[in-house]
Amino acid sequence: TLSLHDALPIWSFTNIGLTGVASGSIPDCLGYAQNGTLYAVFSTTQSTSLYTISPANGSTIPVATIPGSIAACAVTASGVLYGVAPTGTNFVLYSLNLSTGAPNQIGTILPLPNPLNFRMALTAVNNTLYLALQPSTATNSTLYTVDTSIGAGTAVGPTDAGVVGLASASGILYAFTTPVFSSATPAHIDTI
């Protein structure tokens, strides 16, 4: 079991706002590129769209409509935006063109859980993708590396909590965790 260690106290957040996203949009994922650009995928009942977001004021610029849905995304150090989508009976890895939003299917990561109810997070440490997946039938997440050339997921191991978000800074992998699926217990930040 990968141990998650409390890394930081509870943080307070500063709301920079978010403008220019269609009413009723649900944020699916957020990725930060080395050039300082935030990329986000939002979905509505009608479409899924890729946006850039200004870190200074939260203003958005629509890039493109994306076919299908994206459950998680991350930008690698080399500037490639990857997305994970439930497709057929599997989670599939895609690269997304940052100018057009066009997805390029890379390959199958893992089979979808049954029942289809899960928590997922994706991040990049340099050019390595890490995926945390917790089916609703599990008490903890499993951490995977994802091969960006073929999409295959390789289990690193189970975690000792449910991971709902991943990020990296200075080569350290951080997890945003809650102890139980659908728990009202406060989330916290841990290192892996």
TORKETI-88253 format. One record per residue (C-alpha): y, x, z. Coordinates in Angstrom, 3 decimals, m for minus. Each point is the difference from the previous one (the first is absolute). Layout:
N
+----------+----------+----------+
|        y |        x |        z |
+----------+----------+----------+
|        Y |        X |        Z |
...
+----------+----------+----------+
This chain:
192
+----------+----------+----------+
|        y |        x |        z |
+----------+----------+----------+
|    0.000 |    0.000 |    0.000 |
|    3.429 |    1.313 |   m0.910 |
|    2.161 |   m0.095 |    3.072 |
|    3.460 |   m1.451 |   m0.296 |
|    2.409 |    1.607 |    2.429 |
|    3.240 |   m1.614 |    1.120 |
|    2.627 |    1.961 |   m1.863 |
|    3.301 |   m1.669 |    0.660 |
|    1.602 |   m2.471 |    2.369 |
|    0.887 |   m3.469 |   m1.268 |
|    2.716 |    0.470 |   m2.600 |
|    3.020 |   m2.139 |   m0.575 |
|    0.760 |   m0.839 |   m3.604 |
|    3.322 |   m0.101 |   m1.842 |
|    0.150 |   m2.807 |   m2.546 |
|    1.554 |    1.328 |   m3.225 |
|   m0.557 |   m3.339 |   m1.721 |
|   m1.827 |   m0.932 |   m3.167 |
|    1.764 |   m1.589 |   m2.948 |
|   m0.962 |   m0.940 |   m3.529 |
|   m3.596 |   m1.101 |    0.592 |
|   m1.030 |   m3.471 |   m1.168 |
|   m0.020 |   m2.691 |    2.672 |
|   m3.473 |   m0.491 |    1.473 |
|   m1.117 |    3.533 |   m0.888 |
|   m2.585 |    1.615 |    2.254 |
|    0.098 |    3.792 |    0.406 |
|   m3.360 |    1.467 |   m0.971 |
|    0.684 |    3.718 |    0.357 |
|    2.624 |    2.710 |    0.220 |
|   m0.171 |    3.585 |   m1.249 |
|    2.441 |    2.889 |    0.279 |
|    0.329 |    2.548 |   m2.797 |
|    1.070 |    3.615 |    0.601 |
|    3.149 |   m0.674 |   m2.060 |
|    1.212 |   m2.371 |    2.744 |
|   m0.860 |   m3.239 |   m1.804 |
|   m1.745 |   m2.827 |    1.828 |
|   m2.370 |   m2.065 |   m2.138 |
|   m1.181 |   m3.419 |    1.145 |
|   m2.326 |   m2.637 |   m1.359 |
|    0.844 |   m3.627 |    0.787 |
|   m1.989 |   m3.085 |   m0.955 |
|    0.694 |   m3.711 |   m0.276 |
|   m2.392 |   m2.799 |   m0.853 |
|    0.926 |    0.606 |   m3.663 |
|    0.259 |    3.775 |   m0.447 |
|   m0.173 |    3.532 |    1.410 |
|    2.933 |    2.352 |   m0.601 |
|    0.872 |    3.667 |    0.485 |
|    3.468 |    0.824 |    1.388 |
|    1.973 |    3.048 |    1.030 |
|    1.834 |   m0.320 |    3.316 |
|    3.083 |    1.902 |    1.122 |
|   m0.737 |    1.675 |    3.367 |
|    3.744 |   m0.170 |    0.765 |
|    0.579 |   m3.751 |   m0.260 |
|   m3.232 |   m1.786 |   m0.958 |
|    1.195 |   m1.074 |   m3.438 |
|   m2.825 |   m0.389 |   m2.485 |
|   m0.342 |    0.530 |   m3.722 |
|   m2.872 |   m1.790 |   m1.740 |
|   m2.064 |    2.409 |   m2.102 |
|   m2.681 |   m2.230 |   m1.468 |
|   m2.448 |   m2.831 |    0.497 |
|   m3.503 |    1.246 |    0.791 |
|   m3.074 |   m1.927 |   m1.117 |
|   m2.268 |   m0.907 |    2.926 |
|    0.625 |    0.846 |    3.639 |
|    0.330 |    3.212 |    2.002 |
|   m1.265 |    0.063 |    3.611 |
|    1.254 |    3.504 |    0.864 |
|    1.868 |    2.840 |   m1.715 |
|    1.097 |    3.602 |    0.522 |
|    1.922 |    2.684 |   m1.900 |
|   m1.503 |    3.506 |   m0.116 |
|    1.970 |    3.258 |    0.256 |
|   m0.322 |    0.357 |   m3.778 |
|    1.831 |   m3.336 |   m0.415 |
|   m2.884 |   m2.265 |   m1.029 |
|    0.021 |   m3.565 |    1.384 |
|   m3.519 |   m1.236 |    0.773 |
|   m0.958 |   m3.553 |    0.868 |
|   m3.158 |   m1.600 |    1.366 |
|   m0.889 |   m3.475 |   m1.221 |
|   m2.874 |   m2.378 |    0.635 |
|   m1.533 |   m0.328 |   m3.477 |
|   m3.223 |   m1.930 |   m0.582 |
|   m2.319 |    1.019 |    2.837 |
|    1.665 |    3.356 |    0.762 |
|    3.145 |    1.742 |    1.191 |
|    1.258 |    1.867 |   m3.061 |
|    2.443 |    2.922 |   m0.203 |
|    2.832 |   m0.174 |   m2.534 |
|    2.846 |    2.325 |   m0.882 |
|    3.232 |   m1.876 |   m0.686 |
|    2.545 |    1.194 |   m2.544 |
|    3.272 |    0.435 |    1.924 |
|    2.099 |   m1.026 |   m3.013 |
|   m1.967 |   m2.961 |   m1.336 |
|   m2.259 |   m1.046 |    2.903 |
|   m2.973 |    0.118 |   m2.376 |
|   m3.235 |    0.497 |    1.947 |
|   m2.649 |    2.466 |   m1.102 |
|   m3.421 |   m0.783 |    1.487 |
|   m1.605 |    3.159 |    1.385 |
|   m3.179 |   m1.224 |    1.674 |
|   m1.784 |   m1.790 |    2.821 |
|    0.752 |    1.134 |    3.551 |
|   m2.264 |   m2.325 |    2.021 |
|   m1.573 |   m3.451 |   m0.152 |
|    2.073 |   m2.877 |    1.386 |
|   m0.951 |   m1.124 |    3.523 |
|   m1.709 |   m3.331 |    0.549 |
|    1.744 |   m2.151 |    1.146 |
|    3.043 |    1.071 |   m2.016 |
|    2.318 |    0.491 |    2.970 |
|    1.175 |    3.526 |    0.787 |
|    2.789 |    2.359 |    1.070 |
|    0.748 |    2.972 |   m2.217 |
|    2.397 |    2.929 |   m0.073 |
|    0.435 |    2.825 |   m2.511 |
|    2.003 |    3.230 |    0.141 |
|    0.125 |    3.388 |   m1.656 |
|   m0.040 |    3.337 |    1.785 |
|    1.274 |    2.300 |   m2.719 |
|   m2.277 |   m1.101 |   m2.872 |
|   m2.903 |   m1.345 |    2.077 |
|   m0.230 |   m3.771 |    0.432 |
|   m1.171 |   m1.421 |    3.338 |
|   m1.097 |   m3.623 |    0.284 |
|   m0.632 |   m1.852 |    3.256 |
|   m2.034 |   m3.202 |   m0.314 |
|   m0.939 |   m2.470 |    2.701 |
|   m2.032 |   m3.073 |   m0.983 |
|    0.574 |   m2.988 |    2.286 |
|   m3.586 |    0.382 |    1.238 |
|    0.713 |    3.527 |    1.366 |
|    1.807 |    1.044 |    3.173 |
|    1.277 |    3.277 |   m1.491 |
|    1.102 |    1.386 |   m3.335 |
|   m1.810 |    2.591 |   m2.061 |
|    2.064 |    2.809 |   m1.504 |
|   m0.817 |    1.095 |   m3.571 |
|    1.270 |    2.600 |   m2.424 |
|    0.418 |   m1.334 |   m3.522 |
|   m0.677 |    2.176 |   m3.046 |
|    2.999 |   m0.512 |   m2.282 |
|   m1.937 |    1.043 |   m3.108 |
|   m2.867 |   m2.546 |    0.276 |
|    1.077 |   m2.346 |    2.820 |
|   m3.029 |    0.597 |    2.231 |
|    0.509 |   m0.452 |    3.738 |
|   m1.708 |    2.439 |    2.390 |
|   m0.237 |   m0.952 |    3.668 |
|    1.647 |    2.478 |    2.358 |
|   m1.147 |   m2.115 |    2.936 |
|    0.750 |   m3.003 |    2.191 |
|    3.170 |   m0.113 |    2.071 |
|    0.200 |   m1.197 |    3.585 |
|    2.537 |   m2.744 |   m0.823 |
|    1.044 |   m2.278 |   m2.842 |
|    2.363 |    1.751 |   m2.427 |
|    2.670 |   m2.183 |   m1.624 |
|    2.200 |    2.757 |   m1.431 |
|   m0.283 |    3.677 |   m0.945 |
|    2.646 |    2.653 |   m0.620 |
|    0.226 |    3.770 |   m0.081 |
|    2.692 |    2.441 |    0.991 |
|   m0.221 |    3.797 |   m0.007 |
|   m3.733 |   m0.203 |   m0.722 |
|   m0.734 |   m2.282 |    2.992 |
|   m1.676 |   m3.342 |   m0.635 |
|    1.469 |   m2.855 |    2.059 |
|   m1.581 |   m3.407 |    0.536 |
|    1.680 |   m3.248 |    1.013 |
|   m2.708 |   m1.659 |    2.086 |
|   m0.946 |   m3.123 |    1.899 |
|   m3.141 |   m0.212 |    2.133 |
|   m1.516 |   m3.205 |   m1.401 |
|    0.069 |   m1.779 |   m3.377 |
|    2.523 |   m2.854 |    0.115 |
|    1.067 |    1.212 |    3.421 |
|    3.307 |   m0.847 |    1.597 |
|   m0.259 |    3.290 |    1.904 |
|    3.017 |    2.195 |   m0.830 |
|   m0.545 |    2.575 |   m2.697 |
|    0.720 |    3.675 |    0.557 |
|    0.156 |    3.288 |   m1.915 |
|   m2.875 |    2.491 |    0.252 |
|   m0.922 |    3.294 |   m1.668 |
|   m3.346 |    0.529 |   m1.638 |
+----------+----------+----------+
